[in-house]
Amino acid sequence: MQREQEKTAEMQKRVKDLQHQVDELKELVNTLLSVIVEEPDGVHSGAAPTIPGHGLNQVCM
């Protein structure tokens, strides 16, 4: 009986550790996505102005 309780406690600790890691990874992914979708002028308007003749030369990814 005591062994089962120890296993349950270990499993609960492991689940908490994994949940913490998932939360950290979610935050990292959200940060990376924000950086990726940021427009070259730094504005998140969805419609960055295009500069004739420059194409994608000044786009930062």
Backbone as JSON Lines, residues from 0, in Angstrom:
{"i":0,"aa":"M","n":[0.82,-1.19,0.0],"ca":[0.0,0.0,0.0],"c":[0.87,1.25,0.0]}
{"i":1,"aa":"Q","n":[1.9,1.26,0.83],"ca":[2.78,2.42,0.92],"c":[3.53,2.62,-0.4]}
{"i":2,"aa":"R","n":[3.91,1.53,-1.03],"ca":[4.64,1.61,-2.31],"c":[3.78,2.26,-3.39]}
{"i":3,"aa":"E","n":[2.47,1.95,-3.39],"ca":[1.56,2.56,-4.35],"c":[1.45,4.06,-4.12]}
{"i":4,"aa":"Q","n":[1.43,4.46,-2.87],"ca":[1.35,5.89,-2.55],"c":[2.62,6.61,-2.99]}
{"i":5,"aa":"E","n":[3.76,5.96,-2.82],"ca":[5.03,6.55,-3.27],"c":[5.04,6.71,-4.78]}
{"i":6,"aa":"K","n":[4.55,5.68,-5.49],"ca":[4.49,5.75,-6.95],"c":[3.57,6.89,-7.39]}
{"i":7,"aa":"T","n":[2.44,7.01,-6.71],"ca":[1.49,8.08,-7.05],"c":[2.12,9.45,-6.8]}
{"i":8,"aa":"A","n":[2.81,9.59,-5.7],"ca":[3.46,10.87,-5.38],"c":[4.54,11.19,-6.4]}
{"i":9,"aa":"E","n":[5.32,10.19,-6.79],"ca":[6.36,10.38,-7.8],"c":[5.74,10.78,-9.14]}
{"i":10,"aa":"M","n":[4.65,10.12,-9.49],"ca":[3.98,10.41,-10.76],"c":[3.43,11.83,-10.75]}
{"i":11,"aa":"Q","n":[2.84,12.25,-9.64],"ca":[2.31,13.6,-9.54],"c":[3.41,14.64,-9.65]}
{"i":12,"aa":"K","n":[4.56,14.36,-9.04],"ca":[5.69,15.28,-9.13],"c":[6.19,15.36,-10.57]}
{"i":13,"aa":"R","n":[6.25,14.22,-11.23],"ca":[6.71,14.18,-12.63],"c":[5.74,14.95,-13.53]}
{"i":14,"aa":"V","n":[4.44,14.79,-13.3],"ca":[3.44,15.51,-14.1],"c":[3.59,17.01,-13.89]}
{"i":15,"aa":"K","n":[3.82,17.44,-12.66],"ca":[4.01,18.87,-12.39],"c":[5.26,19.39,-13.1]}
{"i":16,"aa":"D","n":[6.34,18.61,-13.07],"ca":[7.57,19.01,-13.76],"c":[7.35,19.12,-15.27]}
{"i":17,"aa":"L","n":[6.64,18.15,-15.83],"ca":[6.36,18.18,-17.26],"c":[5.45,19.35,-17.63]}
{"i":18,"aa":"Q","n":[4.48,19.64,-16.77],"ca":[3.59,20.77,-17.04],"c":[4.37,22.08,-17.02]}
{"i":19,"aa":"H","n":[5.31,22.19,-16.1],"ca":[6.17,23.38,-16.03],"c":[6.99,23.52,-17.31]}
{"i":20,"aa":"Q","n":[7.54,22.43,-17.8],"ca":[8.31,22.46,-19.04],"c":[7.43,22.85,-20.23]}
{"i":21,"aa":"V","n":[6.22,22.32,-20.27],"ca":[5.29,22.66,-21.35],"c":[4.98,24.15,-21.32]}
{"i":22,"aa":"D","n":[4.73,24.68,-20.15],"ca":[4.43,26.11,-20.02],"c":[5.6,26.97,-20.51]}
{"i":23,"aa":"E","n":[6.82,26.58,-20.15],"ca":[8.0,27.32,-20.6],"c":[8.14,27.25,-22.12]}
{"i":24,"aa":"L","n":[7.9,26.07,-22.68],"ca":[8.0,25.91,-24.14],"c":[6.92,26.71,-24.86]}
{"i":25,"aa":"K","n":[5.72,26.76,-24.3],"ca":[4.65,27.57,-24.9],"c":[5.07,29.04,-24.96]}
{"i":26,"aa":"E","n":[5.64,29.52,-23.87],"ca":[6.08,30.91,-23.82],"c":[7.16,31.16,-24.87]}
{"i":27,"aa":"L","n":[8.09,30.23,-25.0],"ca":[9.15,30.37,-25.99],"c":[8.59,30.37,-27.41]}
{"i":28,"aa":"V","n":[7.68,29.47,-27.69],"ca":[7.06,29.4,-29.02],"c":[6.32,30.7,-29.32]}
{"i":29,"aa":"N","n":[5.57,31.21,-28.37],"ca":[4.85,32.47,-28.59],"c":[5.8,33.61,-28.86]}
{"i":30,"aa":"T","n":[6.91,33.66,-28.14],"ca":[7.91,34.69,-28.38],"c":[8.5,34.57,-29.77]}
{"i":31,"aa":"L","n":[8.86,33.36,-30.16],"ca":[9.44,33.14,-31.48],"c":[8.45,33.49,-32.59]}
{"i":32,"aa":"L","n":[7.19,33.12,-32.42],"ca":[6.18,33.46,-33.41],"c":[6.0,34.97,-33.52]}
{"i":33,"aa":"S","n":[6.06,35.66,-32.41],"ca":[5.95,37.12,-32.43],"c":[7.1,37.73,-33.22]}
{"i":34,"aa":"V","n":[8.29,37.21,-33.03],"ca":[9.46,37.71,-33.75],"c":[9.34,37.4,-35.24]}
{"i":35,"aa":"I","n":[8.88,36.22,-35.58],"ca":[8.77,35.82,-36.97],"c":[7.76,36.67,-37.72]}
{"i":36,"aa":"V","n":[6.61,36.94,-37.13],"ca":[5.56,37.67,-37.84],"c":[5.71,39.18,-37.76]}
{"i":37,"aa":"E","n":[6.67,39.66,-36.99],"ca":[6.88,41.11,-36.91],"c":[7.31,41.62,-38.27]}
{"i":38,"aa":"E","n":[6.68,42.7,-38.68],"ca":[6.97,43.26,-39.99],"c":[8.26,44.07,-39.93]}
{"i":39,"aa":"P","n":[8.9,44.29,-41.09],"ca":[10.2,44.95,-41.13],"c":[10.22,46.33,-40.5]}
{"i":40,"aa":"D","n":[9.09,47.03,-40.51],"ca":[9.06,48.37,-39.92],"c":[8.72,48.33,-38.43]}
{"i":41,"aa":"G","n":[8.55,47.14,-37.88],"ca":[8.28,46.99,-36.46],"c":[6.82,47.16,-36.1]}
{"i":42,"aa":"V","n":[5.96,47.38,-37.09],"ca":[4.54,47.6,-36.83],"c":[3.79,46.3,-37.09]}
{"i":43,"aa":"H","n":[2.84,46.0,-36.26],"ca":[2.05,44.78,-36.41],"c":[0.7,45.08,-37.05]}
{"i":44,"aa":"S","n":[0.7,45.91,-38.07],"ca":[-0.56,46.34,-38.68],"c":[-1.11,45.3,-39.65]}
{"i":45,"aa":"G","n":[-0.27,44.44,-40.16],"ca":[-0.71,43.47,-41.14],"c":[-0.51,43.94,-42.56]}
{"i":46,"aa":"A","n":[-0.1,45.2,-42.72],"ca":[0.1,45.74,-44.07],"c":[1.3,46.69,-44.07]}
{"i":47,"aa":"A","n":[2.48,46.14,-44.1],"ca":[3.69,46.97,-44.13],"c":[3.81,47.61,-45.51]}
{"i":48,"aa":"P","n":[4.26,48.84,-45.55],"ca":[4.41,49.5,-46.85],"c":[5.51,48.83,-47.67]}
{"i":49,"aa":"T","n":[5.3,48.75,-48.96],"ca":[6.32,48.18,-49.83],"c":[7.16,49.3,-50.41]}
{"i":50,"aa":"I","n":[8.44,49.04,-50.54],"ca":[9.36,50.03,-51.09],"c":[9.72,49.58,-52.5]}
{"i":51,"aa":"P","n":[9.32,50.36,-53.51],"ca":[9.6,49.96,-54.89],"c":[11.09,49.75,-55.13]}
{"i":52,"aa":"G","n":[11.42,48.66,-55.82],"ca":[12.8,48.39,-56.17],"c":[13.6,47.67,-55.11]}
{"i":53,"aa":"H","n":[13.07,47.52,-53.92],"ca":[13.83,46.89,-52.84],"c":[13.43,45.43,-52.61]}
{"i":54,"aa":"G","n":[12.25,45.06,-53.03],"ca":[11.81,43.68,-52.85],"c":[11.85,43.27,-51.39]}
{"i":55,"aa":"L","n":[12.47,42.14,-51.13],"ca":[12.57,41.63,-49.76],"c":[13.96,41.81,-49.17]}
{"i":56,"aa":"N","n":[14.74,42.72,-49.71],"ca":[16.11,42.92,-49.24],"c":[16.16,43.36,-47.78]}
{"i":57,"aa":"Q","n":[15.19,44.11,-47.31],"ca":[15.24,44.64,-45.96],"c":[14.34,43.88,-44.99]}
{"i":58,"aa":"V","n":[13.91,42.71,-45.36],"ca":[13.07,41.91,-44.48],"c":[13.96,41.11,-43.55]}
{"i":59,"aa":"C","n":[13.67,41.19,-42.27],"ca":[14.46,40.47,-41.28],"c":[13.66,39.27,-40.8]}
{"i":60,"aa":"M","n":[14.23,38.08,-40.89],"ca":[13.54,36.89,-40.42],"c":[14.36,36.26,-39.33]}
